[in-house]
Amino acid sequence: MDLSPREIETLATIVEEYIATAQPVGSRTVARRSSLGLSAASIRNTMADLTEKGLLDQPHTSAGRIP
């Protein structure tokens, strides 16, 4: 499976944050913690792509994502 650099950075940030907190990770957290310099809305789109690829799960519609 090929991932873009944006997807790799987003996934890495989510995994690191999830390991640290054991809580679903939201797009605002990823936007603040990553070096991508993207808005939370752009991060949400990337997170949706990663979810479609089976790399993330969304336990609840208003929750963040988990690896």
Secondary structure, DSSP 8 states (H G I E B T S, - for coil): ----HHHHHHHHHHHHHHHHH-S-B-HHHHHHHSSS---HHHHHHHHHHHHHTTS-B-SSTTS-BB-
